[in-house]
Amino acid sequence: MFGMGFGEILLVAIVAIVFLGPEKLPETMVNIAKFFKTIKTNITEAKNALESELDIAEMKKEAIEYKEKIQKNTTNLYEETTSDARDVKSIFSDLKSDTQKVIDESDKKS
């Protein structure tokens, strides 16, 4: 227990009996046990809180990764759509130009 052998524990018990007396020793032992129980409970709570925080940090990291993927895909989609819109506009512009040429040639023949 706590890296102590039987002889050392016996020595501590004898010293405790001498200094505390048989009347206060049981109460002191109970208080020491409560103290260690409180310490153990606090350590367990701190460990659980830390694990919870790590889970939250991991979830936040994943959310940021998803956000970056969505932004990248949205940007790519926007660029593709803009490029396609330019192509369509160019086609209609060419069509308008070609149509105007046909109309002009038709007017010249008439």
C-alpha positions, 0 to 999 in steps of 0.5 A, spaced: 500 500 500 503 506 497 509 503 496 510 501 504 511 494 507 508 491 513 513 494 518 512 501 515 505 500 516 505 498 523 510 503 525 505 508 522 500 505 526 504 505 533 505 512 532 498 514 530 496 511 537 501 514 541 500 521 538 492 521 537 490 516 542 485 510 542 479 515 542 481 519 536 484 514 532 478 511 529 475 518 527 481 520 524 482 514 520 475 515 517 477 522 515 483 520 512 478 515 508 473 520 506 479 524 504 482 519 499 475 517 497 474 525 495 480 525 491 479 519 487 472 522 486 475 528 483 480 525 479 475 521 476 470 527 474 476 531 472 478 525 467 471 524 465 471 532 463 477 531 459 475 525 455 468 529 454 472 535 452 477 531 447 470 528 444 468 535 443 474 537 440 474 531 435 467 533 433 469 540 432 475 538 428 470 533 423 465 539 423 471 544 420 473 538 415 466 538 412 465 545 412 472 546 408 469 540 403 463 543 402 466 550 401 471 547 396 465 543 392 461 549 392 467 553 389 468 548 384 460 548 382 460 555 382 466 556 377 463 550 373 457 553 372 460 560 371 464 557 365 458 553 362 454 560 363 459 564 359 459 558 354 452 559 353 452 566 352 458 565 347 453 561 343 447 565 343 452 571 341 455 567 335 448 565 333 445 572 334 451 574 329 450 569 324 443 570 324 444 578 323 449 576 317 443 571 314 438 577 315 443 582 312 445 577 306 437 576 305 436 584 305 442 585 300 439 579 295 432 583 295 
